[in-house]
Amino acid sequence: MIRVALVDDQQLVRAGFRMVIDSQPDLTVLVEAANGEEAVTRLSGTAVDVVLMDVRMPKMDGIEATRRIVALPQPPKVVVLTTFDLDEYVMSAIGAGASGFLLKDAPPEEMLGAVRTVFAGDAVIGASSTRRLLHHIGPLLAKGNAEQVLGAPVLDPGTRAAPDVAKSFSAATGVPDPAAALNQAPTPGPDNPMPRALAELTPREYEVFVLMANGLSNAEIASHFVVSEATVKTHVGRVLTKTAARDRVQIVVLAYQLGIVRP
């Protein structure tokens, strides 16, 4: 059973989410909170698996609440409820430790899928969301807000120019093009050493890292390399471990920090 917490200052929103979640045999809502302060207090004493977290709330906003919740001894995954029009709030939530995003007006099946996906530790944002994420990160970093947005300074990518992630997507469908994504990424070599944060990755793991950062799913990566999804999942797990990234959101952020992808 996947245990869920709902954190939103609008009671009707919480009631709607609870009704949908509790209708599922594998999901249950254990905690509700109307603000971040209440959420931190309740989750300090009640274990849940996934938190659906609003950003703008009284007393304590969702960003600070996320930061405190992911610091708990056995923290749940936090999914931020957003409309993607509050860029600085959303990007700050990434730095605070959010593992995914859910549009507030998403259909019920998408919300349920997001909860299950985050719980499983698999992809927490789809390809289109990754692209939007990169487009939102870019302007903020250009303003010099890297540490505020990402929770850490931008790492020194060297003198090489970062590739244009927009060229890695099909103009017609918006679907990531694996070959284009790999061609756009810097190729490590004697004259272009692997960034320190990626130094432990094998060549194939580096390719998987690039494709993850461009928003490809395990199935899409498997199709490109003509291998099983199980093989890709193994690579993904090793990439996350070796880069000390919590999830795919952090992979996207790390790739941007290193200059491997950009809007």
ABEGO torsion letter per residue (X at the ends): XBBBBBBBABAAAAAAAAAAAAABAABBBABBBABAAAAAAAAAABBBABBBBBABBBGBBAAAAAAAAAABABBBBBBBBBAGABAAAAAAAAAAGBABBBBAABBAAAAAAAAAAAAAGBBABBAAAAAAAAAAAAAAAAAGAAAAAAGBBBBBAEABBBBBAAAABBAAAGBBBAAAAAAABBBBBAABBBBAAAAABBAAAAAAAAAAAAGBBAAAAAAAAGBBAAAAAAAAAAAAAAAGBABAAAAAAAAAAAGABBX
